[in-house]
Amino acid sequence: MTLVDKAVAGTRVAVADQTGRRRPGGQTWNLAVVGGCVALFALLAWDSRWIADDGLIVLRTVRHLLEGHGPVFNVGERVEANTSPLWTYLLALVGMSGLRLEWLSVGTGGALAVLGLGLALDGTRRLHGTTVALAPAGVLVVLAMSPFREFATSGLETGLAFSWLGAVWWLLVRLARGGERHWPAALVLGLGPLVRPEFALFSAAGFVALLVITRPTRGRALRLASVAGALPVVYQVFRMGYYGLLTPNTALAKEASTSRIDRGWRYLTDTVGTYLLLVPLLALAVALVVTVHRRTVARLGLAVLTPALALVLYVVWIGGDFMHSRMLLPAIFCLLLPVLVVPATRRTLLPLGVIGAWAVAAGWWLHVPYSPQEPAGIGISDERAFWSYSTRQENPVLAEHFAKVPMMRAPLDTLHAQEGPVIVAHGENGWQAHPTALPHSTVVTCCIGAVGMLTDSDVRVHDSLALANPLASHAEPQPQGMAGHDKHIPPAWDLADAGVEGPELADARAALACPQVREMLASVREPMSPERFWDNLTGAFHRTGLRYDPDPAVARTCGAAAG
């Protein structure tokens, strides 16, 4: 017997030994702990229900899918403005019910978050067995930290992320207990990159754990790899051929491969410091050591702990985000998985007491230290508080709740006051409408989610921050910008692109005439055909690396427009 065979056998025996020695009433108590924690999280998430402007960006794409325009933010432009393809298509599926998309998004996200926590808790319950009664431990961090419940119903893919991570953990624990159906775990593991591209870290680590646990033959391992990789590979080919890029457009907008460690460290310390996270994490580490010391089953935790730490490093590397804690929540969730609940024994009494005391403090006193009116000077904001304050709604959900926010009302009022196609942009004299010969109107603004949902599908909505604007997404970033949104192009690009006349737009017109820029625009605007698909597919590598100076006076030389 090889070392790997012994490890696998040890894992199964260890789990079997734990589940075989049952204490009367322990199973009922443990199920009650799991059910109670899940129910409390569901109540907290619903009480915090809201939708972010970025969540409304997703819904405009979903609306276009349901209307038959394809998975695009603007009709006539193939731009993948959403990071999570699985979240987009899932919302399109439930959106076929005809119900209001905002409520479907909030409800689906919340339900998935609750499901994910339930699967994760049940997996940890099975991991530790029923030799003793289990006590809430790591789950108290999920319940006490407000970002967990707030982003569950934000319209973003966070709820989907929790459900996928919980399902992966539950399936791996089930296999470690001797489950024989391997392909469902492989299929679910393969969905990681479709939840978020960086979740490929969890997919890879989980698949290695799957192979170690099941010890399949070479042929079976290849079949499992095929099951895991089929959907991600098919979608990647579609992405390259349809959108003409290797990544979602949001990865270009945020320059997801560029190092900004100083900003990323501030993002990490903003979360860790606000909630004093080192206190519960250290207590949980102690509980883990005294609970599973010398048990082979503890190795299963490496399948989630390793990619969780890798994701933290990646978030720090790219500079974090402008939404407080959001990008760190999946990693924190994974770090907690092996200790969501732990056996209530004399050994765990002290760490459980520390965690309980911290949870009370976190729930009552440890909150974001900056106000919604004045985000932190490090470029991070309390997103839910900001939109609640701006919309004057405790639970802003509908796009109409955002309609009275000045940054959204002003461009919409300017657009609706015009007859015929115009391009609306902010200039020296405020918001202005410029006539255009194009058959559609365009609004150039900052917050495109609500504006997009409050305009008809034949109106294009562009942002200078590059989330849905192909011209902005290939511009070079500006280091002084907000975390995750440090790209900005002047309105001259869009005005010249719309055919607006004027000598002040000469540089922008010259920049738009650069061959690389023309080819990039053709990749997203030319009608789709087999030839266009092939050109997009083969040119995706070079096109993803295309960058030019955001200043038209510099970009007009075409020298900077290179991959």
C-alpha positions as CSV (number, residue, x, y, z in Angstrom):
1,M,0.0,0.0,0.0
2,T,1.4,3.4,-1.0
3,L,1.6,6.4,1.3
4,V,-1.3,8.0,-0.6
5,D,-3.4,4.8,-0.2
6,K,-2.7,4.8,3.5
7,A,-3.7,8.5,3.7
8,V,-6.9,7.9,1.9
9,A,-7.7,4.8,4.0
10,G,-6.9,6.7,7.1
11,T,-9.2,9.6,6.1
12,R,-12.1,7.2,5.6
13,V,-11.4,5.3,8.8
14,A,-11.0,8.4,10.8
15,V,-14.3,9.8,9.6
16,A,-16.1,6.4,10.1
17,D,-14.7,6.1,13.6
18,Q,-16.0,9.6,14.5
19,T,-19.5,9.0,13.0
20,G,-19.8,5.5,14.5
21,R,-19.6,6.6,18.2
22,R,-22.8,8.5,18.7
23,R,-23.9,10.2,21.9
24,P,-27.6,10.0,22.5
25,G,-29.3,13.2,21.5
26,G,-26.1,14.6,19.9
27,Q,-27.4,14.3,16.4
28,T,-30.6,16.2,17.2
29,W,-28.6,18.9,19.0
30,N,-26.1,19.3,16.2
31,L,-28.9,19.6,13.6
32,A,-30.6,22.2,15.7
33,V,-27.3,24.2,15.9
34,V,-27.0,24.1,12.1
35,G,-30.6,25.0,11.5
36,G,-30.6,27.8,14.1
37,C,-27.5,29.4,12.6
38,V,-28.9,29.2,9.1
39,A,-32.2,30.7,10.1
40,L,-30.6,33.6,11.9
41,F,-28.4,34.3,8.9
42,A,-31.4,34.3,6.6
43,L,-33.2,36.8,8.9
44,L,-30.1,39.1,9.0
45,A,-29.6,38.9,5.3
46,W,-33.3,39.8,4.6
47,D,-33.2,42.7,7.1
48,S,-30.1,44.1,5.2
49,R,-31.6,43.6,1.7
50,W,-30.5,46.1,-1.0
51,I,-29.0,46.2,-4.4
52,A,-25.8,47.9,-5.5
53,D,-25.5,50.0,-8.7
54,D,-23.1,47.2,-9.8
55,G,-25.9,44.7,-9.3
56,L,-28.1,46.8,-11.6
57,I,-25.3,46.6,-14.2
58,V,-25.8,42.8,-14.2
59,L,-29.6,43.2,-14.6
60,R,-29.3,45.4,-17.7
61,T,-27.4,42.5,-19.3
62,V,-30.0,40.1,-18.1
63,R,-32.8,42.3,-19.5
64,H,-31.1,42.2,-22.9
65,L,-30.7,38.5,-22.8
66,L,-34.4,38.1,-22.1
67,E,-35.3,40.6,-24.9
68,G,-33.2,38.6,-27.3
69,H,-30.4,41.1,-27.8
70,G,-27.7,38.7,-26.4
71,P,-25.5,38.9,-23.3
72,V,-24.5,42.5,-23.7
73,F,-24.8,45.7,-21.7
74,N,-25.5,47.9,-24.7
75,V,-27.3,46.6,-27.8
76,G,-24.9,46.7,-30.7
77,E,-21.8,46.3,-28.5
78,R,-20.5,42.9,-27.4
79,V,-19.0,43.9,-24.0
80,E,-19.0,41.4,-21.1
81,A,-19.7,43.9,-18.3
82,N,-20.3,41.2,-15.7
83,T,-17.6,39.3,-13.9
84,S,-19.7,36.2,-13.2
85,P,-21.2,34.4,-16.3
86,L,-23.0,31.9,-14.1
87,W,-24.7,34.6,-12.1
88,T,-25.8,36.4,-15.2
89,Y,-27.3,33.3,-16.8
90,L,-28.9,32.1,-13.6
91,L,-30.7,35.4,-13.2
92,A,-31.8,35.2,-16.9
93,L,-33.2,31.8,-16.1
94,V,-35.3,32.9,-13.1
95,G,-36.1,36.1,-15.0
96,M,-38.1,34.1,-17.4
97,S,-40.8,34.1,-14.7
98,G,-41.6,37.7,-15.7
99,L,-41.2,39.0,-12.1
100,R,-39.3,42.2,-11.3
101,L,-35.6,41.6,-12.0
102,E,-34.4,43.6,-9.0
103,W,-36.4,41.5,-6.5
104,L,-35.4,38.3,-8.3
105,S,-31.8,39.3,-8.0
106,V,-32.1,40.1,-4.3
107,G,-34.1,37.0,-3.5
108,T,-32.0,34.6,-5.5
109,G,-28.7,36.0,-4.1
110,G,-30.0,35.8,-0.5
111,A,-31.4,32.3,-1.0
112,L,-28.1,31.1,-2.4
113,A,-26.1,32.6,0.4
114,V,-28.3,30.9,3.0
115,L,-28.1,27.6,1.0
116,G,-24.3,28.0,0.9
117,L,-24.0,28.5,4.7
118,G,-26.3,25.5,5.3
119,L,-24.3,23.2,3.1
120,A,-21.0,24.4,4.6
121,L,-22.3,23.9,8.2
122,D,-23.6,20.5,7.4
123,G,-20.3,19.6,5.8
124,T,-18.4,20.7,8.9
125,R,-20.9,18.8,11.1
126,R,-20.2,15.7,9.1
127,L,-16.4,16.4,9.2
128,H,-16.3,16.5,13.0
129,G,-18.8,13.6,13.5
130,T,-21.2,13.2,16.3
131,T,-19.0,11.9,19.1
132,V,-19.8,15.0,21.1
133,A,-22.2,17.9,20.8
134,L,-21.1,20.7,18.4
135,A,-21.0,24.4,19.3
136,P,-21.1,27.4,16.9
137,A,-17.6,28.7,16.3
138,G,-16.6,30.1,12.9
139,V,-20.2,30.6,11.9
140,L,-20.3,33.3,14.5
141,V,-17.9,35.3,12.4
142,V,-20.3,35.0,9.4
143,L,-23.2,36.1,11.6
144,A,-21.4,39.0,13.4
145,M,-19.6,40.6,10.4
146,S,-22.2,42.8,8.6
147,P,-20.6,42.5,5.1
148,F,-21.5,38.8,5.0
149,R,-25.2,39.5,5.3
150,E,-25.1,42.8,3.3
151,F,-23.5,41.4,0.2
152,A,-25.7,38.3,0.3
153,T,-28.5,40.4,-1.3
154,S,-26.5,43.0,-3.1
155,G,-27.4,41.9,-6.6
156,L,-23.8,40.8,-7.0
157,E,-22.6,37.2,-7.3
158,T,-21.6,37.0,-3.6
159,G,-24.5,34.7,-2.7
160,L,-23.7,32.5,-5.6
161,A,-20.1,32.4,-4.4
162,F,-21.1,31.3,-0.9
163,S,-23.4,28.5,-2.3
164,W,-20.7,27.2,-4.6
165,L,-18.1,27.2,-1.9
166,G,-20.5,25.5,0.5
167,A,-21.4,22.9,-2.1
168,V,-17.8,22.1,-2.9
169,W,-17.0,21.7,0.8
170,W,-20.1,19.5,1.4
171,L,-19.3,17.2,-1.6
172,L,-15.7,16.8,-0.6
173,V,-16.6,15.8,3.0
174,R,-19.2,13.4,1.7
175,L,-16.6,11.7,-0.5
176,A,-14.2,11.5,2.4
177,R,-16.9,9.6,4.3
178,G,-16.9,7.0,1.5
179,G,-19.3,8.4,-1.1
180,E,-19.0,6.7,-4.4
181,R,-20.5,9.2,-6.9
182,H,-17.5,11.3,-7.9
183,W,-18.7,13.0,-11.1
184,P,-21.1,15.5,-9.3
185,A,-18.2,16.8,-7.3
186,A,-16.1,17.1,-10.4
187,L,-18.9,18.9,-12.2
188,V,-19.5,21.4,-9.4
189,L,-15.7,22.0,-9.0
190,G,-15.4,22.9,-12.6
191,L,-18.0,25.7,-12.2
192,G,-15.5,27.8,-10.1
193,P,-14.1,30.0,-13.0
194,L,-17.7,30.7,-14.1
195,V,-18.6,32.0,-10.7
196,R,-15.6,34.3,-10.7
197,P,-12.4,33.8,-12.7
198,E,-10.2,33.8,-9.6
199,F,-12.2,30.9,-8.2
200,A,-10.1,28.7,-10.5
201,L,-7.8,28.6,-7.4
202,F,-10.5,26.8,-5.4
203,S,-11.4,24.6,-8.4
204,A,-7.8,23.4,-8.8
205,A,-7.2,22.8,-5.1
206,G,-10.6,21.0,-4.8
207,F,-9.9,18.8,-7.8
208,V,-6.5,17.8,-6.3
209,A,-8.4,16.9,-3.0
210,L,-10.9,14.9,-5.1
211,L,-8.1,12.9,-6.6
212,V,-6.4,12.3,-3.3
213,I,-9.7,11.2,-1.6
214,T,-11.0,9.0,-4.4
215,R,-7.6,7.7,-5.8
216,P,-9.1,7.0,-9.3
217,T,-7.3,5.2,-12.1
218,R,-5.7,7.3,-14.7
219,G,-8.6,6.8,-17.1
220,R,-11.1,7.7,-14.5
221,A,-9.1,10.8,-13.5
222,L,-9.1,12.0,-17.1
223,R,-12.8,11.5,-17.3
224,L,-13.3,13.5,-14.1
225,A,-11.1,16.2,-15.5
226,S,-13.2,16.3,-18.6
227,V,-16.4,16.6,-16.6
228,A,-14.8,19.4,-14.5
229,G,-13.4,21.3,-17.5
230,A,-16.1,20.9,-20.1
231,L,-18.2,24.0,-19.3
232,P,-15.4,26.4,-18.5
233,V,-13.5,25.5,-21.7
234,V,-16.7,25.9,-23.8
235,Y,-17.5,29.2,-22.3
236,Q,-13.9,30.4,-22.7
237,V,-14.1,29.7,-26.4
238,F,-17.4,31.5,-26.6
239,R,-16.0,34.5,-24.6
240,M,-13.0,34.9,-26.9
241,G,-15.1,34.5,-30.1
242,Y,-18.1,36.6,-29.0
243,Y,-16.4,39.3,-27.0
244,G,-12.9,39.2,-28.5
245,L,-11.1,39.1,-25.1
246,L,-9.5,36.5,-22.8
247,T,-11.2,37.8,-19.7
248,P,-14.4,39.6,-18.8
249,N,-14.2,43.3,-19.6
250,T,-14.3,44.0,-15.9
251,A,-10.8,42.5,-15.6
252,L,-9.5,45.1,-18.1
253,A,-11.4,47.8,-16.3
254,K,-9.8,46.9,-13.0
255,E,-6.4,45.8,-14.5
256,A,-6.7,42.6,-12.6
257,S,-3.1,41.5,-13.3
258,T,-1.4,44.7,-12.2
259,S,0.4,44.9,-8.8
260,R,-0.8,47.4,-6.3
261,I,0.3,45.8,-3.1
262,D,0.3,49.0,-1.0
263,R,-3.4,49.7,-1.8
264,G,-4.1,46.0,-1.4
265,W,-2.6,46.0,2.1
266,R,-4.7,48.9,3.1
267,Y,-7.7,47.1,1.8
268,L,-6.8,44.0,3.9
269,T,-6.1,46.0,7.0
270,D,-9.3,48.0,6.6
271,T,-11.3,44.7,7.0
272,V,-9.1,43.0,9.6
273,G,-8.7,46.1,11.7
274,T,-12.4,47.1,11.6
275,Y,-13.5,43.8,12.9
276,L,-10.4,42.8,14.9
277,L,-10.5,39.6,12.9
278,L,-7.2,38.3,14.2
279,V,-8.9,37.6,17.6
280,P,-11.5,35.1,16.3
281,L,-9.1,33.6,13.7
282,L,-6.5,32.8,16.3
283,A,-9.1,31.4,18.6
284,L,-10.4,29.3,15.8
285,A,-6.9,28.1,14.9
286,V,-6.5,26.9,18.5
287,A,-9.9,25.1,18.4
288,L,-8.9,23.4,15.1
289,V,-5.6,22.2,16.5
290,V,-7.1,20.8,19.7
291,T,-10.0,19.3,17.8
292,V,-8.4,17.5,14.9
293,H,-4.8,17.1,16.1
294,R,-3.4,13.8,14.7
295,R,-6.5,13.1,12.7
296,T,-6.0,12.3,9.1
297,V,-9.4,13.9,8.3
298,A,-7.8,17.3,9.1
299,R,-6.0,17.2,5.8
300,L,-9.3,17.9,4.0
301,G,-9.0,21.4,5.3
302,L,-6.0,22.0,3.1
303,A,-8.4,21.9,0.1
304,V,-10.0,25.1,1.2
305,L,-7.3,26.8,3.4
306,T,-4.7,26.8,0.7
307,P,-6.7,28.6,-2.0
308,A,-8.2,30.9,0.6
309,L,-4.8,32.2,1.6
310,A,-3.9,32.4,-2.1
311,L,-7.0,34.4,-2.8
312,V,-6.1,36.8,0.0
313,L,-2.6,37.3,-1.5
314,Y,-4.2,37.9,-4.9
315,V,-6.6,40.5,-3.6
316,V,-3.7,42.3,-1.9
317,W,-1.7,42.0,-5.1
318,I,-4.3,43.7,-7.3
319,G,-5.0,46.5,-4.8
320,G,-8.3,45.3,-3.3
321,D,-11.5,47.0,-4.2
322,F,-13.5,50.1,-3.4
323,M,-16.3,48.1,-1.7
324,H,-15.4,47.5,2.0
325,S,-14.6,43.8,2.6
326,R,-16.4,42.5,-0.5
327,M,-13.4,40.9,-2.2
328,L,-12.2,39.2,1.0
329,L,-15.5,37.6,2.0
330,P,-15.0,34.3,-0.1
331,A,-11.5,33.8,1.4
332,I,-12.7,34.4,4.9
333,F,-15.6,32.1,4.4
334,C,-13.2,29.3,3.2
335,L,-10.9,29.9,6.2
336,L,-13.8,29.3,8.4
337,L,-15.1,26.1,6.8
338,P,-13.3,23.5,8.9
339,V,-14.3,25.3,12.1
340,L,-17.8,26.6,11.4
341,V,-18.8,24.4,14.3
342,V,-16.5,22.5,16.6
343,P,-16.9,19.9,19.4
344,A,-17.9,21.4,22.7
345,T,-15.3,19.9,25.0
346,R,-13.0,21.1,27.8
347,R,-10.3,21.7,25.2
348,T,-12.4,24.0,23.1
349,L,-14.0,25.8,26.0
350,L,-11.5,28.7,26.1
351,P,-11.4,29.4,22.3
352,L,-15.2,29.1,22.1
353,G,-15.5,31.7,24.9
354,V,-13.1,34.1,23.1
355,I,-15.1,33.7,19.9
356,G,-18.4,34.2,21.6
357,A,-17.2,37.4,23.4
358,W,-15.8,38.7,20.1
359,A,-19.1,38.0,18.3
360,V,-21.0,40.1,20.9
361,A,-18.5,42.9,20.5
362,A,-18.5,42.7,16.7
363,G,-22.3,42.7,16.5
364,W,-22.7,45.7,18.8
365,W,-19.6,47.9,18.4
366,L,-17.3,46.9,15.6
367,H,-18.6,48.7,12.5
368,V,-17.2,50.6,9.5
369,P,-15.5,53.7,11.0
370,Y,-16.2,56.0,8.1
371,S,-19.5,57.6,7.1
372,P,-21.4,57.0,3.9
373,Q,-21.1,60.6,3.0
374,E,-17.3,60.5,3.3
375,P,-15.7,57.3,2.2
376,A,-12.3,56.4,3.6
377,G,-9.4,58.4,2.4
378,I,-7.9,55.1,1.1
379,G,-10.6,54.9,-1.6
380,I,-12.9,52.4,0.1
381,S,-16.5,52.9,0.9
382,D,-19.3,51.3,2.9
383,E,-21.3,50.6,-0.2
384,R,-24.6,49.7,1.3
385,A,-24.6,52.6,3.7
386,F,-23.6,54.9,0.8
387,W,-26.6,53.9,-1.4
388,S,-29.0,53.9,1.6
389,Y,-27.9,57.4,2.4
390,S,-27.9,58.6,-1.2
391,T,-31.3,57.2,-2.1
392,R,-32.9,58.0,1.3
393,Q,-34.1,54.3,1.4
394,E,-33.2,51.9,4.2
395,N,-33.5,49.1,1.7
396,P,-32.9,50.4,-1.8
397,V,-33.8,47.6,-4.2
398,L,-35.6,49.0,-7.3
399,A,-33.9,51.1,-10.0
400,E,-36.5,53.8,-9.3
401,H,-35.0,54.2,-5.8
402,F,-31.9,55.5,-7.4
403,A,-33.7,57.8,-9.8
404,K,-33.6,60.8,-7.5
405,V,-29.9,60.6,-6.8
406,P,-28.4,63.7,-8.4
407,M,-25.6,61.9,-10.2
408,M,-28.2,59.8,-11.9
409,R,-31.1,62.2,-12.2
410,A,-29.1,64.9,-14.0
411,P,-28.0,62.9,-17.1
412,L,-31.4,61.3,-17.3
413,D,-33.2,64.6,-17.2
414,T,-30.9,65.9,-19.9
415,L,-31.6,62.9,-22.1
416,H,-35.3,63.0,-21.7
417,A,-35.5,66.8,-22.5
418,Q,-34.2,66.1,-26.1
419,E,-35.8,64.9,-29.2
420,G,-33.9,62.7,-31.6
421,P,-30.6,60.8,-31.0
422,V,-28.1,62.7,-28.8
423,I,-25.0,62.0,-26.8
424,V,-25.2,63.2,-23.2
425,A,-22.0,63.9,-21.4
426,H,-20.7,66.1,-18.6
427,G,-18.7,69.2,-19.6
428,E,-17.5,72.5,-18.3
429,N,-21.1,73.8,-18.2
430,G,-22.6,70.8,-16.6
431,W,-24.6,68.1,-18.4
432,Q,-25.0,68.7,-22.1
433,A,-26.7,67.0,-25.0
434,H,-25.0,66.9,-28.4
435,P,-26.8,66.0,-31.5
436,T,-25.5,62.9,-33.3
437,A,-26.0,61.3,-36.7
438,L,-26.0,57.8,-35.0
439,P,-29.4,56.1,-34.9
440,H,-29.2,55.8,-31.1
441,S,-28.6,58.0,-28.1
442,T,-25.8,57.6,-25.7
443,V,-25.3,58.6,-22.1
444,V,-21.8,58.9,-20.7
445,T,-21.9,58.8,-16.9
446,C,-20.3,57.3,-13.9
447,C,-22.9,55.0,-12.3
448,I,-24.2,53.0,-15.2
449,G,-26.3,50.4,-13.4
450,A,-29.3,52.5,-12.4
451,V,-29.0,54.7,-15.5
452,G,-29.0,51.6,-17.6
453,M,-32.0,50.2,-16.0
454,L,-33.9,53.5,-16.2
455,T,-33.3,53.9,-20.0
456,D,-34.6,52.0,-22.9
457,S,-32.6,49.2,-24.6
458,D,-32.0,51.4,-27.7
459,V,-30.0,53.9,-25.5
460,R,-26.3,53.1,-25.0
461,V,-24.9,53.8,-21.6
462,H,-21.1,54.3,-21.4
463,D,-19.0,55.0,-18.4
464,S,-15.6,56.7,-18.2
465,L,-14.6,54.0,-15.7
466,A,-14.4,51.3,-18.3
467,L,-16.9,48.7,-17.0
468,A,-19.1,48.8,-20.1
469,N,-17.2,51.1,-22.4
470,P,-14.8,49.4,-24.8
471,L,-12.9,52.7,-25.4
472,A,-12.2,53.2,-21.7
473,S,-11.4,49.6,-20.9
474,H,-8.2,49.6,-23.1
475,A,-7.0,52.9,-21.6
476,E,-4.0,53.0,-19.3
477,P,-5.0,53.2,-15.6
478,Q,-4.4,56.3,-13.5
479,P,-2.7,55.6,-10.2
480,Q,-4.7,58.2,-8.3
481,G,-8.0,56.6,-9.1
482,M,-10.3,54.8,-6.7
483,A,-9.5,51.1,-6.0
484,G,-10.9,49.0,-8.7
485,H,-11.9,52.1,-10.7
486,D,-8.7,53.8,-11.6
487,K,-9.4,54.1,-15.3
488,H,-10.9,57.3,-16.7
489,I,-11.2,58.7,-20.2
490,P,-12.4,62.2,-21.0
491,P,-15.8,62.6,-22.7
492,A,-14.0,63.7,-25.9
493,W,-13.5,60.0,-26.8
494,D,-17.2,59.2,-26.8
495,L,-18.2,62.6,-28.4
496,A,-15.8,62.0,-31.3
497,D,-16.9,58.4,-31.6
498,A,-20.5,59.6,-31.9
499,G,-19.6,62.0,-34.7
500,V,-19.9,65.2,-32.8
501,E,-18.1,68.0,-34.7
502,G,-15.7,70.6,-33.2
503,P,-12.0,71.5,-33.4
504,E,-11.6,70.5,-29.7
505,L,-12.3,66.9,-30.7
506,A,-9.6,66.7,-33.4
507,D,-7.2,64.7,-31.1
508,A,-9.9,62.2,-30.2
509,R,-10.9,61.7,-33.8
510,A,-7.2,61.1,-34.7
511,A,-6.9,58.6,-31.8
512,L,-10.0,56.7,-33.0
513,A,-8.4,56.4,-36.4
514,C,-5.5,54.4,-35.1
515,P,-5.6,50.9,-36.7
516,Q,-5.5,49.1,-33.3
517,V,-8.4,51.1,-32.0
518,R,-10.4,50.6,-35.1
519,E,-9.8,46.9,-35.0
520,M,-10.8,46.7,-31.3
521,L,-14.1,48.6,-32.0
522,A,-14.8,46.3,-34.9
523,S,-14.4,43.3,-32.7
524,V,-17.3,44.5,-30.5
525,R,-19.5,46.3,-33.0
526,E,-19.4,44.4,-36.3
527,P,-22.3,42.0,-36.8
528,M,-21.5,38.6,-35.6
529,S,-20.6,36.1,-38.3
530,P,-18.4,33.0,-38.5
531,E,-15.6,35.2,-39.9
532,R,-16.0,37.8,-37.1
533,F,-16.1,35.0,-34.5
534,W,-12.9,33.5,-35.8
535,D,-11.1,36.9,-36.0
536,N,-12.2,37.7,-32.4
537,L,-11.0,34.2,-31.2
538,T,-7.6,34.4,-32.8
539,G,-7.0,38.0,-31.9
540,A,-8.2,37.8,-28.3
541,F,-4.6,37.4,-26.9
542,H,-3.3,40.6,-28.6
543,R,-6.5,42.5,-28.1
544,T,-6.6,41.8,-24.3
545,G,-3.2,43.5,-24.0
546,L,-4.1,46.6,-26.0
547,R,-3.5,49.8,-24.1
548,Y,-3.3,53.5,-25.0
549,D,-3.0,56.7,-23.2
550,P,-6.4,58.1,-22.0
551,D,-5.3,61.6,-23.2
552,P,-6.4,61.9,-26.9
553,A,-3.5,64.3,-27.6
554,V,-1.0,61.5,-26.7
555,A,-3.0,58.5,-28.1
556,R,-3.4,60.2,-31.5
557,T,0.2,59.3,-32.4
558,C,-0.9,55.6,-32.3
559,G,2.5,54.8,-30.8
560,A,1.1,53.8,-27.4
561,A,-1.7,51.7,-29.0
562,A,0.0,48.4,-28.8
563,G,-0.4,45.2,-26.9
